Amino acid sequence: MNLGYNHLHGLAFDKKGFETVEIRKLTEFDYDMVVELYKELDEFHVQARPDYFVPRDKDEIYPKDAFVHNLSHPGVLELGAFEYERLVGVVRASLWEESGMVKDVKTVCLDNIYVLPAYRRKGVATRLFAEVESWAKEQRAIRLELQTWDFNKNAIAMYQAMGMTPQRYVFEKKL
């Protein structure tokens, strides 16, 4: 499927060597599956930092009207990784035009990326990340940014393996 930019070939294969995971743009019909994955991501954050995050209902995590709006927004990329018809990973990225005290530049922010635990370490997140990077280049962005929590060590390792480097730190002191 042509996503409108350089689409990667699959890295996940079944026992017979056939590709099993397809990356494609999300549609309005994917909403229920998308929000299920974002619910898992939300629960991961609540479990890791119950002092900071609160449990939310599915409709609070990613309201359907916001999802549908983002699907048609030219500055937002919403992709899913599907094994057959099952959604196993999602990514959302958005284009920013920064200004103010920083140079006026185009930046793509990788807002969320999540892969079901059974599909991790099989190249799915790497493929989703690479699709975002390709899209960012087509948008003529000069950098790709994301934020992650210190407790998410696996994500940090993956981002570093993808060539990302720390840009800034946020510190806290519990009182």
C-alpha atoms as an extended CHARMM CRD file, in Angstrom:
* protein
*
       175  EXT
         1         1  MET       CA              0.0000000000        0.0000000000        0.0000000000  PROA      1               0.0000000000
         2         2  ASN       CA              1.3380000000        3.4380000000       -0.8900000000  PROA      2               0.0000000000
         3         3  LEU       CA              1.0770000000        5.7110000000        2.1480000000  PROA      3               0.0000000000
         4         4  GLY       CA              2.0990000000        8.8050000000        0.2100000000  PROA      4               0.0000000000
         5         5  TYR       CA              5.7150000000        8.5400000000        1.3180000000  PROA      5               0.0000000000
         6         6  ASN       CA              8.3570000000        5.8260000000        1.3390000000  PROA      6               0.0000000000
         7         7  HSD       CA              6.6190000000        2.7540000000        2.7440000000  PROA      7               0.0000000000
         8         8  LEU       CA              8.8750000000        0.1880000000        4.3800000000  PROA      8               0.0000000000
         9         9  HSD       CA              8.7550000000       -3.4950000000        3.6170000000  PROA      9               0.0000000000
        10        10  GLY       CA              7.7720000000       -5.8110000000        6.4420000000  PROA      10              0.0000000000
        11        11  LEU       CA             10.0500000000       -7.1900000000        9.0970000000  PROA      11              0.0000000000
        12        12  ALA       CA              7.5780000000       -9.5340000000       10.8200000000  PROA      12              0.0000000000
        13        13  PHE       CA              7.1270000000      -12.9040000000        9.1560000000  PROA      13              0.0000000000
        14        14  ASP       CA              5.2350000000      -16.1050000000        9.8890000000  PROA      14              0.0000000000
        15        15  LYS       CA              6.8810000000      -19.5440000000       10.0190000000  PROA      15              0.0000000000
        16        16  LYS       CA              6.6280000000      -19.8980000000        6.2360000000  PROA      16              0.0000000000
        17        17  GLY       CA              8.3980000000      -16.5960000000        5.6310000000  PROA      17              0.0000000000
        18        18  PHE       CA              5.3150000000      -14.5570000000        4.7350000000  PROA      18              0.0000000000
        19        19  GLU       CA              4.9880000000      -11.0280000000        6.0250000000  PROA      19              0.0000000000
        20        20  THR       CA              2.3320000000      -10.8500000000        8.7180000000  PROA      20              0.0000000000
        21        21  VAL       CA              2.3560000000       -7.2000000000        9.8070000000  PROA      21              0.0000000000
        22        22  GLU       CA              1.2200000000       -4.3780000000        7.5420000000  PROA      22              0.0000000000
        23        23  ILE       CA              1.6530000000       -0.6770000000        8.3340000000  PROA      23              0.0000000000
        24        24  ARG       CA             -1.1350000000        1.5140000000        7.0360000000  PROA      24              0.0000000000
        25        25  LYS       CA             -2.8990000000        4.7930000000        7.6850000000  PROA      25              0.0000000000
        26        26  LEU       CA             -5.6550000000        4.4910000000       10.2330000000  PROA      26              0.0000000000
        27        27  THR       CA             -9.2860000000        5.0860000000        9.3160000000  PROA      27              0.0000000000
        28        28  GLU       CA            -12.3530000000        6.0550000000       11.2990000000  PROA      28              0.0000000000
        29        29  PHE       CA            -13.3210000000        2.3610000000       11.3350000000  PROA      29              0.0000000000
        30        30  ASP       CA            -10.1620000000        1.5670000000       13.3480000000  PROA      30              0.0000000000
        31        31  TYR       CA            -11.1650000000        3.7970000000       16.2710000000  PROA      31              0.0000000000
        32        32  ASP       CA            -12.3290000000        1.0740000000       18.6800000000  PROA      32              0.0000000000
        33        33  MET       CA             -9.1050000000       -0.8850000000       18.2320000000  PROA      33              0.0000000000
        34        34  VAL       CA             -6.9790000000        2.2660000000       18.5250000000  PROA      34              0.0000000000
        35        35  VAL       CA             -8.5590000000        3.3410000000       21.7760000000  PROA      35              0.0000000000
        36        36  GLU       CA             -8.0510000000       -0.1840000000       23.1930000000  PROA      36              0.0000000000
        37        37  LEU       CA             -4.3040000000        0.1270000000       22.6000000000  PROA      37              0.0000000000
        38        38  TYR       CA             -4.1910000000        3.6470000000       24.0200000000  PROA      38              0.0000000000
        39        39  LYS       CA             -6.0500000000        2.3240000000       27.0770000000  PROA      39              0.0000000000
        40        40  GLU       CA             -3.2440000000       -0.2110000000       27.6030000000  PROA      40              0.0000000000
        41        41  LEU       CA             -0.6630000000        2.5610000000       27.2220000000  PROA      41              0.0000000000
        42        42  ASP       CA             -2.6010000000        4.6820000000       29.7100000000  PROA      42              0.0000000000
        43        43  GLU       CA             -2.7360000000        1.8030000000       32.2140000000  PROA      43              0.0000000000
        44        44  PHE       CA              1.0260000000        1.2760000000       31.8680000000  PROA      44              0.0000000000
        45        45  HSD       CA              1.5890000000        4.8880000000       32.9160000000  PROA      45              0.0000000000
        46        46  VAL       CA             -0.8860000000        4.6530000000       35.8120000000  PROA      46              0.0000000000
        47        47  GLN       CA              0.8260000000        1.5020000000       37.1250000000  PROA      47              0.0000000000
        48        48  ALA       CA              4.2990000000        2.9880000000       36.8160000000  PROA      48              0.0000000000
        49        49  ARG       CA              3.4230000000        6.3470000000       38.4020000000  PROA      49              0.0000000000
        50        50  PRO       CA              0.1570000000        6.1510000000       40.3590000000  PROA      50              0.0000000000
        51        51  ASP       CA              1.2460000000        9.2970000000       42.1970000000  PROA      51              0.0000000000
        52        52  TYR       CA              1.1140000000       11.2030000000       38.9010000000  PROA      52              0.0000000000
        53        53  PHE       CA             -1.3370000000        9.5290000000       36.5010000000  PROA      53              0.0000000000
        54        54  VAL       CA             -5.0180000000        8.8310000000       37.0550000000  PROA      54              0.0000000000
        55        55  PRO       CA             -7.0250000000        6.0620000000       35.3850000000  PROA      55              0.0000000000
        56        56  ARG       CA             -9.2610000000        7.3370000000       32.5950000000  PROA      56              0.0000000000
        57        57  ASP       CA            -12.1720000000        5.9550000000       30.6440000000  PROA      57              0.0000000000
        58        58  LYS       CA            -11.5860000000        5.0460000000       27.0060000000  PROA      58              0.0000000000
        59        59  ASP       CA            -13.5360000000        8.0540000000       25.7420000000  PROA      59              0.0000000000
        60        60  GLU       CA            -11.3060000000       10.3590000000       27.8260000000  PROA      60              0.0000000000
        61        61  ILE       CA             -8.0650000000        8.8650000000       26.5220000000  PROA      61              0.0000000000
        62        62  TYR       CA             -8.6560000000        9.7430000000       22.8820000000  PROA      62              0.0000000000
        63        63  PRO       CA            -12.0920000000       11.1730000000       22.0990000000  PROA      63              0.0000000000
        64        64  LYS       CA            -13.4920000000        9.9340000000       18.8030000000  PROA      64              0.0000000000
        65        65  ASP       CA            -14.0500000000       13.4390000000       17.4300000000  PROA      65              0.0000000000
        66        66  ALA       CA            -10.3710000000       14.2890000000       18.0190000000  PROA      66              0.0000000000
        67        67  PHE       CA             -9.3030000000       11.0290000000       16.3530000000  PROA      67              0.0000000000
        68        68  VAL       CA            -11.5000000000       11.6670000000       13.3100000000  PROA      68              0.0000000000
        69        69  HSD       CA            -10.2540000000       15.2600000000       13.0710000000  PROA      69              0.0000000000
        70        70  ASN       CA             -6.6200000000       14.0990000000       13.1750000000  PROA      70              0.0000000000
        71        71  LEU       CA             -7.2000000000       11.5790000000       10.3860000000  PROA      71              0.0000000000
        72        72  SER       CA             -7.8640000000       14.4120000000        7.9230000000  PROA      72              0.0000000000
        73        73  HSD       CA             -5.3940000000       16.9300000000        9.3640000000  PROA      73              0.0000000000
        74        74  PRO       CA             -2.4040000000       17.3380000000        7.0060000000  PROA      74              0.0000000000
        75        75  GLY       CA             -0.0600000000       17.9510000000        9.9410000000  PROA      75              0.0000000000
        76        76  VAL       CA             -0.9220000000       14.7150000000       11.7500000000  PROA      76              0.0000000000
        77        77  LEU       CA              0.1210000000       11.1770000000       10.8990000000  PROA      77              0.0000000000
        78        78  GLU       CA             -1.9070000000        8.2960000000       12.3700000000  PROA      78              0.0000000000
        79        79  LEU       CA             -0.6210000000        4.8190000000       11.5000000000  PROA      79              0.0000000000
        80        80  GLY       CA             -1.4540000000        1.3290000000       12.6240000000  PROA      80              0.0000000000
        81        81  ALA       CA              0.4420000000       -1.9340000000       12.4850000000  PROA      81              0.0000000000
        82        82  PHE       CA             -1.9490000000       -4.7430000000       11.6160000000  PROA      82              0.0000000000
        83        83  GLU       CA             -1.4490000000       -8.4680000000       11.7010000000  PROA      83              0.0000000000
        84        84  TYR       CA             -4.1770000000       -9.5230000000        9.3450000000  PROA      84              0.0000000000
        85        85  GLU       CA             -7.1150000000       -7.4740000000       10.7150000000  PROA      85              0.0000000000
        86        86  ARG       CA             -5.8220000000       -7.1400000000       14.2850000000  PROA      86              0.0000000000
        87        87  LEU       CA             -4.2800000000       -3.8380000000       15.3530000000  PROA      87              0.0000000000
        88        88  VAL       CA             -0.9940000000       -4.6410000000       17.1270000000  PROA      88              0.0000000000
        89        89  GLY       CA              0.6600000000       -1.2250000000       17.1910000000  PROA      89              0.0000000000
        90        90  VAL       CA             -0.1340000000        2.4600000000       16.7400000000  PROA      90              0.0000000000
        91        91  VAL       CA              1.7520000000        5.6830000000       16.2910000000  PROA      91              0.0000000000
        92        92  ARG       CA              0.6720000000        9.3140000000       16.1400000000  PROA      92              0.0000000000
        93        93  ALA       CA              2.9560000000       12.1470000000       15.0930000000  PROA      93              0.0000000000
        94        94  SER       CA              2.3130000000       15.8310000000       14.4800000000  PROA      94              0.0000000000
        95        95  LEU       CA              4.0940000000       18.6220000000       12.6750000000  PROA      95              0.0000000000
        96        96  TRP       CA              5.0220000000       21.6870000000       14.7060000000  PROA      96              0.0000000000
        97        97  GLU       CA              6.1620000000       25.0810000000       13.4900000000  PROA      97              0.0000000000
        98        98  GLU       CA              8.2180000000       26.2870000000       16.4280000000  PROA      98              0.0000000000
        99        99  SER       CA              8.9650000000       29.9200000000       17.0570000000  PROA      99              0.0000000000
       100       100  GLY       CA              9.6300000000       32.2420000000       19.9450000000  PROA      100             0.0000000000
       101       101  MET       CA             12.9030000000       31.8250000000       21.7860000000  PROA      101             0.0000000000
       102       102  VAL       CA             13.9440000000       28.9580000000       19.4920000000  PROA      102             0.0000000000
       103       103  LYS       CA             14.7060000000       29.1820000000       15.7910000000  PROA      103             0.0000000000
       104       104  ASP       CA             11.7270000000       29.0160000000       13.4590000000  PROA      104             0.0000000000
       105       105  VAL       CA             11.9080000000       25.3790000000       12.3920000000  PROA      105             0.0000000000
       106       106  LYS       CA              9.6440000000       22.5350000000       11.4260000000  PROA      106             0.0000000000
       107       107  THR       CA              9.6850000000       19.7330000000       13.9720000000  PROA      107             0.0000000000
       108       108  VAL       CA              7.7520000000       16.4840000000       13.9980000000  PROA      108             0.0000000000
       109       109  CYS       CA              6.7050000000       15.3170000000       17.4410000000  PROA      109             0.0000000000
       110       110  LEU       CA              6.1500000000       11.6130000000       17.8870000000  PROA      110             0.0000000000
       111       111  ASP       CA              3.1730000000       11.9780000000       20.2230000000  PROA      111             0.0000000000
       112       112  ASN       CA              2.4700000000        8.3010000000       20.9850000000  PROA      112             0.0000000000
       113       113  ILE       CA              3.7700000000        4.9270000000       19.9590000000  PROA      113             0.0000000000
       114       114  TYR       CA              2.5370000000        1.6670000000       21.4130000000  PROA      114             0.0000000000
       115       115  VAL       CA              2.9150000000       -1.9890000000       20.4510000000  PROA      115             0.0000000000
       116       116  LEU       CA              1.1450000000       -4.8890000000       22.1280000000  PROA      116             0.0000000000
       117       117  PRO       CA              3.5430000000       -6.8230000000       24.4050000000  PROA      117             0.0000000000
       118       118  ALA       CA              3.3200000000      -10.0190000000       22.2990000000  PROA      118             0.0000000000
       119       119  TYR       CA              4.6010000000       -8.0710000000       19.2510000000  PROA      119             0.0000000000
       120       120  ARG       CA              7.5240000000       -6.2980000000       20.8900000000  PROA      120             0.0000000000
       121       121  ARG       CA             11.0870000000       -7.0280000000       19.8050000000  PROA      121             0.0000000000
       122       122  LYS       CA              9.7900000000       -8.1320000000       16.4080000000  PROA      122             0.0000000000
       123       123  GLY       CA             10.4770000000       -4.8980000000       14.5420000000  PROA      123             0.0000000000
       124       124  VAL       CA              6.9650000000       -3.4420000000       14.7430000000  PROA      124             0.0000000000
       125       125  ALA       CA              7.8710000000       -0.3240000000       16.7520000000  PROA      125             0.0000000000
       126       126  THR       CA             10.9860000000        0.1350000000       14.6280000000  PROA      126             0.0000000000
       127       127  ARG       CA              8.8610000000        0.0920000000       11.4810000000  PROA      127             0.0000000000
       128       128  LEU       CA              6.3410000000        2.5430000000       12.9290000000  PROA      128             0.0000000000
       129       129  PHE       CA              9.1840000000        4.8370000000       14.0060000000  PROA      129             0.0000000000
       130       130  ALA       CA             10.8040000000        4.6250000000       10.5700000000  PROA      130             0.0000000000
       131       131  GLU       CA              7.5010000000        5.5330000000        8.8860000000  PROA      131             0.0000000000
       132       132  VAL       CA              7.2440000000        8.6160000000       11.1010000000  PROA      132             0.0000000000
       133       133  GLU       CA             10.8380000000        9.5420000000       10.2610000000  PROA      133             0.0000000000
       134       134  SER       CA             10.1440000000        9.1880000000        6.5440000000  PROA      134             0.0000000000
       135       135  TRP       CA              6.9970000000       11.3180000000        6.8250000000  PROA      135             0.0000000000
       136       136  ALA       CA              8.9070000000       13.9380000000        8.8350000000  PROA      136             0.0000000000
       137       137  LYS       CA             11.4820000000       14.2290000000        6.0550000000  PROA      137             0.0000000000
       138       138  GLU       CA              8.7150000000       14.6630000000        3.4860000000  PROA      138             0.0000000000
       139       139  GLN       CA              7.3130000000       17.4790000000        5.6280000000  PROA      139             0.0000000000
       140       140  ARG       CA             10.7750000000       19.0650000000        5.4740000000  PROA      140             0.0000000000
       141       141  ALA       CA             11.0890000000       18.8760000000        9.2450000000  PROA      141             0.0000000000
       142       142  ILE       CA             14.6150000000       19.3300000000       10.5300000000  PROA      142             0.0000000000
       143       143  ARG       CA             14.1710000000       17.1560000000       13.6050000000  PROA      143             0.0000000000
       144       144  LEU       CA             12.0190000000       14.4910000000       15.1930000000  PROA      144             0.0000000000
       145       145  GLU       CA             11.2340000000       14.8680000000       18.8910000000  PROA      145             0.0000000000
       146       146  LEU       CA              9.4620000000       12.8130000000       21.5060000000  PROA      146             0.0000000000
       147       147  GLN       CA              9.1260000000       12.6570000000       25.2400000000  PROA      147             0.0000000000
       148       148  THR       CA              9.1660000000        9.5620000000       27.3730000000  PROA      148             0.0000000000
       149       149  TRP       CA              9.2010000000        8.8180000000       31.0610000000  PROA      149             0.0000000000
       150       150  ASP       CA             12.3250000000        7.6210000000       32.8380000000  PROA      150             0.0000000000
       151       151  PHE       CA             10.5060000000        4.4610000000       33.9660000000  PROA      151             0.0000000000
       152       152  ASN       CA             10.0460000000        3.4000000000       30.3290000000  PROA      152             0.0000000000
       153       153  LYS       CA             13.5350000000        1.9180000000       29.9500000000  PROA      153             0.0000000000
       154       154  ASN       CA             12.6680000000       -0.3030000000       26.9670000000  PROA      154             0.0000000000
       155       155  ALA       CA             11.3450000000        2.6550000000       24.9990000000  PROA      155             0.0000000000
       156       156  ILE       CA             14.4130000000        4.7140000000       25.8700000000  PROA      156             0.0000000000
       157       157  ALA       CA             16.6850000000        1.9270000000       24.6030000000  PROA      157             0.0000000000
       158       158  MET       CA             14.6990000000        1.6630000000       21.3570000000  PROA      158             0.0000000000
       159       159  TYR       CA             14.7770000000        5.4200000000       20.7560000000  PROA      159             0.0000000000
       160       160  GLN       CA             18.5250000000        5.4870000000       21.3110000000  PROA      160             0.0000000000
       161       161  ALA       CA             18.9300000000        2.5330000000       18.9230000000  PROA      161             0.0000000000
       162       162  MET       CA             16.9650000000        4.5710000000       16.3530000000  PROA      162             0.0000000000
       163       163  GLY       CA             19.5390000000        7.3770000000       16.6360000000  PROA      163             0.0000000000
       164       164  MET       CA             17.7420000000        9.6890000000       19.0520000000  PROA      164             0.0000000000
       165       165  THR       CA             19.7330000000       11.5600000000       21.6710000000  PROA      165             0.0000000000
       166       166  PRO       CA             18.5930000000       13.3560000000       24.8510000000  PROA      166             0.0000000000
       167       167  GLN       CA             17.7520000000       17.0070000000       24.2800000000  PROA      167             0.0000000000
       168       168  ARG       CA             16.6750000000       18.1900000000       27.7330000000  PROA      168             0.0000000000
       169       169  TYR       CA             15.8460000000       16.8100000000       31.1670000000  PROA      169             0.0000000000
       170       170  VAL       CA             12.9050000000       17.3760000000       33.4780000000  PROA      170             0.0000000000
       171       171  PHE       CA             13.7120000000       16.7930000000       37.1370000000  PROA      171             0.0000000000
       172       172  GLU       CA             11.3460000000       16.4250000000       40.0660000000  PROA      172             0.0000000000
       173       173  LYS       CA             11.6320000000       16.3460000000       43.8160000000  PROA      173             0.0000000000
       174       174  LYS       CA              8.7490000000       14.8590000000       45.7460000000  PROA      174             0.0000000000
       175       175  LEU       CA              7.8050000000       16.9410000000       48.7420000000  PROA      175             0.0000000000
